[in-house]
Amino acid sequence: MLTVDNGIKYLQSCGAKITSPRIAILKLFENRLDHPTAEQIFLELKPGYPTLSIATVYSTAQLLAKGSMLRILSIDEKKVYYDPEMNPHGHFLCKSCKRLFDIRTVCDIMSSFIPSDGISSVEDAEVYYYGHCAKCA
């Protein structure tokens, strides 16, 4: 689980500057249950952090993803979503309203992988479902 403290420690270990906008990004992700986009994060934080840039949001998220503290979801071809929940689960994107939902999978995708010729290991897997949510159906 991403916390401000372990996020700061990890960013420091990467040589990243610990700025107030970066701490605000970490606070935003701590205990968050939805899947914000970089644009949503930027718009939420910009009023309180006038020096915040969209590049800082992207670079901070990239560093956190590299440290396995955040998932970058490419479920939508037009947007990138972020997910601080690192436990195995899938995602459902409503084609109508574009809401993104967590989906608990029936089996652990990683442990159910059957190796085949030419593949030595699998490090990560994502499961994406598309359809219409109950509100849009």
TORDO-562768 format. One record per residue: residue in one letter; x, y, z of N, C-alpha, C, O in turn. Coordinates in steps of 0.05 Angstrom, whole numbers, padded with zeros to 5 digits. Example, Ala and Ser with C-alpha at 12.3 -4.5 7.8 and 13.67 -1.06 7.14 Angstrom:
2
+------+--------+--------+--------+--------+--------+--------+--------+--------+--------+--------+--------+--------+
: type :    n_X :    n_Y :    n_Z :   ca_X :   ca_Y :   ca_Z :    c_X :    c_Y :    c_Z :    o_X :    o_Y :    o_Z :
+------+--------+--------+--------+--------+--------+--------+--------+--------+--------+--------+--------+--------+
:    A :  00264 : -00114 :  00156 :  00246 : -00090 :  00156 :  00264 : -00066 :  00156 :  00285 : -00066 :  00169 :
:    S :  00257 : -00045 :  00142 :  00273 : -00021 :  00143 :  00258 :  00001 :  00157 :  00268 :  00023 :  00161 :
+------+--------+--------+--------+--------+--------+--------+--------+--------+--------+--------+--------+--------+
//
This chain:
137
+------+--------+--------+--------+--------+--------+--------+--------+--------+--------+--------+--------+--------+
: type :    n_X :    n_Y :    n_Z :   ca_X :   ca_Y :   ca_Z :    c_X :    c_Y :    c_Z :    o_X :    o_Y :    o_Z :
+------+--------+--------+--------+--------+--------+--------+--------+--------+--------+--------+--------+--------+
:    M :  00017 : -00024 :  00000 :  00000 :  00000 :  00000 :  00018 :  00025 :  00000 :  00037 :  00027 :  00015 :
:    L :  00012 :  00043 : -00017 :  00027 :  00068 : -00019 :  00020 :  00086 :  00004 : -00003 :  00093 :  00009 :
:    T :  00041 :  00094 :  00018 :  00037 :  00115 :  00039 :  00056 :  00138 :  00032 :  00075 :  00135 :  00017 :
:    V :  00051 :  00160 :  00044 :  00068 :  00184 :  00040 :  00096 :  00178 :  00048 :  00115 :  00184 :  00034 :
:    D :  00100 :  00165 :  00072 :  00126 :  00160 :  00082 :  00142 :  00141 :  00064 :  00165 :  00146 :  00057 :
:    N :  00130 :  00118 :  00056 :  00145 :  00100 :  00039 :  00149 :  00112 :  00010 :  00168 :  00105 : -00003 :
:    G :  00130 :  00128 :  00002 :  00134 :  00142 : -00024 :  00157 :  00161 : -00024 :  00173 :  00162 : -00043 :
:    I :  00159 :  00177 : -00002 :  00182 :  00195 :  00001 :  00208 :  00180 :  00001 :  00228 :  00188 : -00012 :
:    K :  00209 :  00159 :  00017 :  00234 :  00143 :  00018 :  00242 :  00132 : -00009 :  00265 :  00132 : -00017 :
:    Y :  00222 :  00122 : -00024 :  00228 :  00111 : -00050 :  00237 :  00133 : -00069 :  00257 :  00129 : -00083 :
:    L :  00223 :  00156 : -00070 :  00232 :  00177 : -00088 :  00260 :  00187 : -00081 :  00275 :  00193 : -00099 :
:    Q :  00266 :  00189 : -00055 :  00293 :  00197 : -00047 :  00314 :  00177 : -00057 :  00335 :  00184 : -00066 :
:    S :  00307 :  00151 : -00056 :  00326 :  00130 : -00065 :  00330 :  00132 : -00095 :  00351 :  00122 : -00105 :
:    C :  00312 :  00143 : -00109 :  00314 :  00147 : -00138 :  00329 :  00173 : -00145 :  00335 :  00178 : -00168 :
:    G :  00335 :  00189 : -00125 :  00348 :  00214 : -00130 :  00329 :  00237 : -00137 :  00338 :  00258 : -00146 :
:    A :  00303 :  00232 : -00134 :  00283 :  00253 : -00141 :  00282 :  00274 : -00119 :  00285 :  00267 : -00095 :
:    K :  00277 :  00299 : -00126 :  00274 :  00320 : -00106 :  00247 :  00316 : -00092 :  00227 :  00309 : -00105 :
:    I :  00247 :  00320 : -00066 :  00222 :  00318 : -00051 :  00211 :  00346 : -00048 :  00219 :  00361 : -00031 :
:    T :  00193 :  00353 : -00065 :  00180 :  00379 : -00066 :  00152 :  00378 : -00054 :  00141 :  00356 : -00052 :
:    S :  00142 :  00401 : -00047 :  00114 :  00401 : -00036 :  00094 :  00391 : -00057 :  00075 :  00377 : -00049 :
:    P :  00096 :  00397 : -00083 :  00078 :  00384 : -00102 :  00080 :  00354 : -00103 :  00059 :  00340 : -00105 :
:    R :  00104 :  00343 : -00101 :  00107 :  00314 : -00101 :  00095 :  00302 : -00076 :  00082 :  00280 : -00077 :
:    I :  00098 :  00315 : -00053 :  00086 :  00305 : -00028 :  00055 :  00306 : -00031 :  00041 :  00288 : -00021 :
:    A :  00045 :  00327 : -00044 :  00016 :  00329 : -00048 :  00006 :  00306 : -00066 : -00016 :  00295 : -00061 :
:    I :  00022 :  00298 : -00086 :  00014 :  00276 : -00103 :  00013 :  00250 : -00087 : -00005 :  00234 : -00090 :
:    L :  00033 :  00246 : -00070 :  00033 :  00222 : -00053 :  00009 :  00222 : -00034 : -00003 :  00201 : -00030 :
:    K :  00003 :  00245 : -00022 : -00020 :  00246 : -00004 : -00046 :  00240 : -00020 : -00064 :  00227 : -00009 :
:    L : -00048 :  00249 : -00044 : -00071 :  00244 : -00060 : -00075 :  00214 : -00065 : -00098 :  00205 : -00065 :
:    F : -00053 :  00200 : -00069 : -00055 :  00171 : -00075 : -00060 :  00155 : -00049 : -00071 :  00133 : -00051 :
:    E : -00051 :  00165 : -00026 : -00054 :  00149 : -00001 : -00083 :  00144 :  00005 : -00099 :  00163 :  00007 :
:    N : -00090 :  00119 :  00008 : -00118 :  00111 :  00015 : -00138 :  00118 : -00006 : -00162 :  00117 : -00001 :
:    R : -00130 :  00123 : -00030 : -00149 :  00130 : -00052 : -00160 :  00105 : -00064 : -00144 :  00086 : -00069 :
:    L : -00186 :  00104 : -00070 : -00198 :  00080 : -00080 : -00206 :  00082 : -00110 : -00212 :  00062 : -00122 :
:    D : -00205 :  00106 : -00121 : -00212 :  00109 : -00149 : -00187 :  00108 : -00166 : -00165 :  00101 : -00156 :
:    H : -00190 :  00114 : -00191 : -00168 :  00111 : -00211 : -00165 :  00138 : -00225 : -00174 :  00141 : -00248 :
:    P : -00152 :  00157 : -00213 : -00150 :  00184 : -00226 : -00131 :  00183 : -00250 : -00113 :  00167 : -00252 :
:    T : -00135 :  00202 : -00268 : -00117 :  00206 : -00290 : -00097 :  00228 : -00282 : -00101 :  00241 : -00262 :
:    A : -00077 :  00231 : -00298 : -00057 :  00253 : -00292 : -00071 :  00280 : -00293 : -00065 :  00298 : -00277 :
:    E : -00089 :  00283 : -00312 : -00104 :  00309 : -00314 : -00121 :  00314 : -00290 : -00122 :  00337 : -00280 :
:    Q : -00134 :  00293 : -00279 : -00151 :  00297 : -00255 : -00133 :  00304 : -00231 : -00140 :  00322 : -00216 :
:    I : -00111 :  00291 : -00229 : -00092 :  00297 : -00207 : -00083 :  00326 : -00209 : -00083 :  00341 : -00189 :
:    F : -00075 :  00334 : -00233 : -00065 :  00361 : -00237 : -00087 :  00381 : -00230 : -00081 :  00401 : -00216 :
:    L : -00111 :  00377 : -00239 : -00133 :  00396 : -00234 : -00140 :  00397 : -00204 : -00147 :  00418 : -00194 :
:    E : -00139 :  00374 : -00191 : -00145 :  00374 : -00162 : -00124 :  00389 : -00146 : -00131 :  00402 : -00126 :
:    L : -00099 :  00387 : -00153 : -00077 :  00398 : -00137 : -00068 :  00426 : -00145 : -00057 :  00440 : -00129 :
:    K : -00073 :  00433 : -00170 : -00062 :  00459 : -00181 : -00071 :  00483 : -00164 : -00054 :  00500 : -00159 :
:    P : -00096 :  00485 : -00154 : -00103 :  00509 : -00139 : -00085 :  00513 : -00113 : -00079 :  00535 : -00106 :
:    G : -00078 :  00492 : -00101 : -00061 :  00493 : -00077 : -00031 :  00494 : -00082 : -00015 :  00500 : -00064 :
:    Y : -00024 :  00486 : -00107 :  00004 :  00484 : -00114 :  00008 :  00497 : -00141 :  00010 :  00483 : -00162 :
:    P :  00010 :  00523 : -00142 :  00011 :  00537 : -00168 :  00035 :  00530 : -00185 :  00035 :  00534 : -00210 :
:    T :  00057 :  00520 : -00173 :  00080 :  00512 : -00188 :  00079 :  00484 : -00199 :  00096 :  00476 : -00214 :
:    L :  00058 :  00469 : -00192 :  00055 :  00442 : -00202 :  00052 :  00442 : -00232 :  00038 :  00458 : -00244 :
:    S :  00066 :  00423 : -00245 :  00063 :  00420 : -00274 :  00053 :  00392 : -00280 :  00055 :  00374 : -00264 :
:    I :  00041 :  00389 : -00303 :  00031 :  00362 : -00311 :  00054 :  00343 : -00314 :  00052 :  00319 : -00309 :
:    A :  00078 :  00353 : -00321 :  00102 :  00337 : -00324 :  00110 :  00325 : -00297 :  00119 :  00302 : -00295 :
:    T :  00106 :  00340 : -00275 :  00112 :  00330 : -00248 :  00094 :  00308 : -00241 :  00102 :  00288 : -00229 :
:    V :  00069 :  00310 : -00248 :  00049 :  00288 : -00243 :  00058 :  00263 : -00258 :  00060 :  00242 : -00246 :
:    Y :  00064 :  00266 : -00284 :  00072 :  00242 : -00300 :  00098 :  00230 : -00289 :  00100 :  00206 : -00286 :
:    S :  00118 :  00247 : -00284 :  00144 :  00236 : -00275 :  00142 :  00223 : -00248 :  00155 :  00202 : -00243 :
:    T :  00127 :  00235 : -00230 :  00124 :  00223 : -00203 :  00109 :  00196 : -00205 :  00117 :  00176 : -00192 :
:    A :  00089 :  00195 : -00221 :  00074 :  00169 : -00225 :  00092 :  00148 : -00238 :  00091 :  00125 : -00230 :
:    Q :  00108 :  00156 : -00257 :  00127 :  00137 : -00270 :  00147 :  00126 : -00250 :  00152 :  00101 : -00249 :
:    L :  00157 :  00143 : -00233 :  00176 :  00133 : -00212 :  00162 :  00114 : -00193 :  00173 :  00093 : -00185 :
:    L :  00138 :  00121 : -00184 :  00123 :  00104 : -00165 :  00116 :  00077 : -00178 :  00117 :  00057 : -00165 :
:    A :  00110 :  00078 : -00204 :  00104 :  00053 : -00218 :  00129 :  00036 : -00220 :  00128 :  00011 : -00217 :
:    K :  00151 :  00048 : -00226 :  00177 :  00033 : -00227 :  00183 :  00019 : -00201 :  00195 : -00002 : -00201 :
:    G :  00176 :  00032 : -00179 :  00180 :  00020 : -00153 :  00158 :  00002 : -00143 :  00157 : -00005 : -00120 :
:    S :  00139 : -00005 : -00161 :  00117 : -00023 : -00154 :  00099 : -00011 : -00132 :  00089 : -00026 : -00115 :
:    M :  00096 :  00015 : -00132 :  00079 :  00028 : -00112 :  00053 :  00038 : -00125 :  00035 :  00047 : -00110 :
:    L :  00051 :  00037 : -00151 :  00029 :  00048 : -00166 :  00027 :  00033 : -00192 :  00047 :  00027 : -00205 :
:    R :  00002 :  00027 : -00201 : -00002 :  00015 : -00227 : -00010 :  00037 : -00247 : -00025 :  00055 : -00241 :
:    I :  00001 :  00035 : -00271 : -00007 :  00052 : -00293 : -00024 :  00035 : -00310 : -00016 :  00015 : -00322 :
:    L : -00050 :  00043 : -00313 : -00069 :  00028 : -00328 : -00074 :  00040 : -00356 : -00080 :  00064 : -00358 :
:    S : -00070 :  00024 : -00376 : -00074 :  00034 : -00404 : -00099 :  00020 : -00415 : -00099 :  00010 : -00437 :
:    I : -00120 :  00020 : -00400 : -00145 :  00007 : -00407 : -00160 :  00023 : -00428 : -00176 :  00012 : -00443 :
:    D : -00155 :  00049 : -00430 : -00168 :  00067 : -00448 : -00147 :  00078 : -00467 : -00126 :  00087 : -00458 :
:    E : -00152 :  00078 : -00493 : -00132 :  00087 : -00512 : -00127 :  00117 : -00511 : -00107 :  00126 : -00523 :
:    K : -00145 :  00132 : -00498 : -00142 :  00161 : -00498 : -00132 :  00172 : -00471 : -00123 :  00195 : -00469 :
:    K : -00133 :  00155 : -00450 : -00125 :  00164 : -00423 : -00109 :  00143 : -00409 : -00111 :  00119 : -00415 :
:    V : -00092 :  00152 : -00391 : -00078 :  00134 : -00373 : -00089 :  00138 : -00345 : -00092 :  00161 : -00336 :
:    Y : -00096 :  00116 : -00332 : -00107 :  00117 : -00305 : -00085 :  00107 : -00286 : -00068 :  00091 : -00293 :
:    Y : -00086 :  00116 : -00261 : -00068 :  00107 : -00240 : -00083 :  00092 : -00219 : -00106 :  00099 : -00211 :
:    D : -00071 :  00071 : -00208 : -00084 :  00054 : -00188 : -00063 :  00048 : -00166 : -00044 :  00034 : -00171 :
:    P : -00068 :  00059 : -00142 : -00049 :  00053 : -00120 : -00054 :  00026 : -00107 : -00038 :  00018 : -00089 :
:    E : -00075 :  00012 : -00115 : -00080 : -00015 : -00104 : -00063 : -00036 : -00118 : -00067 : -00041 : -00142 :
:    M : -00044 : -00047 : -00104 : -00025 : -00065 : -00117 : -00032 : -00094 : -00114 : -00019 : -00112 : -00126 :
:    N : -00052 : -00101 : -00098 : -00061 : -00129 : -00097 : -00073 : -00137 : -00123 : -00085 : -00120 : -00137 :
:    P : -00070 : -00163 : -00131 : -00080 : -00172 : -00157 : -00110 : -00167 : -00160 : -00126 : -00175 : -00143 :
:    H : -00118 : -00154 : -00181 : -00146 : -00151 : -00188 : -00148 : -00141 : -00217 : -00128 : -00132 : -00229 :
:    G : -00172 : -00143 : -00229 : -00176 : -00134 : -00256 : -00191 : -00107 : -00256 : -00197 : -00096 : -00235 :
:    H : -00196 : -00097 : -00280 : -00210 : -00071 : -00283 : -00231 : -00073 : -00304 : -00228 : -00087 : -00324 :
:    F : -00253 : -00059 : -00300 : -00275 : -00057 : -00318 : -00279 : -00028 : -00326 : -00282 : -00011 : -00309 :
:    L : -00280 : -00022 : -00352 : -00285 :  00005 : -00362 : -00312 :  00005 : -00376 : -00317 : -00009 : -00395 :
:    C : -00330 :  00023 : -00366 : -00356 :  00026 : -00379 : -00351 :  00042 : -00405 : -00340 :  00063 : -00405 :
:    K : -00361 :  00031 : -00427 : -00358 :  00043 : -00453 : -00375 :  00069 : -00456 : -00369 :  00085 : -00472 :
:    S : -00395 :  00071 : -00439 : -00413 :  00095 : -00441 : -00403 :  00118 : -00425 : -00397 :  00140 : -00435 :
:    C : -00400 :  00114 : -00399 : -00393 :  00136 : -00381 : -00363 :  00138 : -00374 : -00354 :  00157 : -00362 :
:    K : -00348 :  00118 : -00383 : -00319 :  00117 : -00379 : -00310 :  00114 : -00349 : -00287 :  00118 : -00343 :
:    R : -00329 :  00105 : -00332 : -00322 :  00099 : -00304 : -00305 :  00074 : -00304 : -00310 :  00055 : -00319 :
:    L : -00286 :  00073 : -00286 : -00268 :  00051 : -00283 : -00273 :  00037 : -00256 : -00273 :  00051 : -00236 :
:    F : -00277 :  00012 : -00257 : -00284 : -00004 : -00233 : -00262 : -00025 : -00228 : -00250 : -00036 : -00246 :
:    D : -00257 : -00031 : -00202 : -00240 : -00054 : -00194 : -00257 : -00079 : -00197 : -00281 : -00079 : -00189 :
:    I : -00245 : -00100 : -00207 : -00259 : -00126 : -00209 : -00241 : -00146 : -00195 : -00218 : -00150 : -00201 :
:    R : -00253 : -00160 : -00176 : -00239 : -00181 : -00163 : -00239 : -00205 : -00181 : -00261 : -00213 : -00190 :
:    T : -00216 : -00216 : -00187 : -00215 : -00239 : -00205 : -00219 : -00265 : -00190 : -00213 : -00267 : -00166 :
:    V : -00229 : -00285 : -00204 : -00235 : -00311 : -00191 : -00209 : -00326 : -00184 : -00208 : -00340 : -00164 :
:    C : -00189 : -00323 : -00201 : -00163 : -00336 : -00196 : -00141 : -00316 : -00198 : -00144 : -00295 : -00210 :
:    D : -00118 : -00323 : -00187 : -00095 : -00306 : -00189 : -00082 : -00311 : -00216 : -00073 : -00332 : -00223 :
:    I : -00083 : -00290 : -00233 : -00074 : -00292 : -00260 : -00045 : -00301 : -00262 : -00038 : -00317 : -00279 :
:    M : -00029 : -00290 : -00245 :  00000 : -00296 : -00246 :  00005 : -00325 : -00239 :  00022 : -00338 : -00253 :
:    S : -00008 : -00336 : -00219 : -00003 : -00364 : -00212 : -00016 : -00384 : -00231 : -00009 : -00407 : -00232 :
:    S : -00036 : -00375 : -00246 : -00049 : -00393 : -00265 : -00036 : -00393 : -00293 : -00045 : -00406 : -00311 :
:    F : -00014 : -00377 : -00296 :  00000 : -00376 : -00321 :  00014 : -00402 : -00327 :  00027 : -00413 : -00309 :
:    I :  00011 : -00412 : -00351 :  00024 : -00437 : -00359 :  00047 : -00429 : -00378 :  00042 : -00420 : -00400 :
:    P :  00072 : -00433 : -00369 :  00095 : -00425 : -00386 :  00095 : -00440 : -00413 :  00086 : -00463 : -00415 :
:    S :  00104 : -00426 : -00433 :  00106 : -00439 : -00459 :  00134 : -00433 : -00470 :  00150 : -00418 : -00459 :
:    D :  00140 : -00445 : -00493 :  00167 : -00442 : -00505 :  00174 : -00413 : -00509 :  00157 : -00398 : -00519 :
:    G :  00198 : -00406 : -00502 :  00208 : -00379 : -00507 :  00202 : -00359 : -00485 :  00212 : -00337 : -00486 :
:    I :  00186 : -00367 : -00465 :  00180 : -00348 : -00443 :  00193 : -00359 : -00417 :  00187 : -00381 : -00409 :
:    S :  00210 : -00343 : -00405 :  00224 : -00353 : -00382 :  00210 : -00344 : -00356 :  00210 : -00359 : -00336 :
:    S :  00197 : -00321 : -00356 :  00182 : -00312 : -00332 :  00162 : -00290 : -00339 :  00165 : -00276 : -00359 :
:    V :  00142 : -00287 : -00322 :  00122 : -00266 : -00325 :  00125 : -00249 : -00300 :  00124 : -00259 : -00278 :
:    E :  00127 : -00223 : -00304 :  00131 : -00205 : -00281 :  00105 : -00191 : -00274 :  00102 : -00182 : -00251 :
:    D :  00087 : -00187 : -00292 :  00062 : -00173 : -00287 :  00041 : -00181 : -00307 :  00048 : -00189 : -00329 :
:    A :  00016 : -00178 : -00299 : -00006 : -00184 : -00317 : -00029 : -00165 : -00310 : -00033 : -00159 : -00287 :
:    E : -00044 : -00157 : -00330 : -00067 : -00140 : -00326 : -00091 : -00152 : -00339 : -00089 : -00164 : -00361 :
:    V : -00114 : -00151 : -00327 : -00139 : -00161 : -00338 : -00158 : -00137 : -00341 : -00164 : -00124 : -00321 :
:    Y : -00167 : -00132 : -00365 : -00185 : -00110 : -00371 : -00211 : -00121 : -00383 : -00211 : -00139 : -00400 :
:    Y : -00234 : -00111 : -00372 : -00260 : -00118 : -00382 : -00273 : -00093 : -00392 : -00269 : -00071 : -00381 :
:    Y : -00289 : -00095 : -00413 : -00303 : -00072 : -00425 : -00333 : -00079 : -00427 : -00340 : -00102 : -00433 :
:    G : -00350 : -00060 : -00423 : -00379 : -00064 : -00426 : -00393 : -00039 : -00416 : -00384 : -00017 : -00420 :
:    H : -00416 : -00044 : -00403 : -00433 : -00022 : -00394 : -00440 : -00026 : -00364 : -00448 : -00048 : -00357 :
:    C : -00436 : -00006 : -00348 : -00442 : -00008 : -00320 : -00472 : -00008 : -00316 : -00488 : -00004 : -00334 :
:    A : -00480 : -00014 : -00291 : -00509 : -00016 : -00284 : -00524 :  00010 : -00290 : -00547 :  00009 : -00298 :
:    K : -00511 :  00033 : -00286 : -00524 :  00059 : -00291 : -00528 :  00064 : -00321 : -00548 :  00077 : -00329 :
:    C : -00511 :  00053 : -00337 : -00512 :  00059 : -00366 : -00526 :  00037 : -00382 : -00533 :  00041 : -00406 :
:    A : -00530 :  00014 : -00370 : -00542 : -00009 : -00385 : -00571 : -00004 : -00392 : -00584 : -00021 : -00404 :
+------+--------+--------+--------+--------+--------+--------+--------+--------+--------+--------+--------+--------+
//
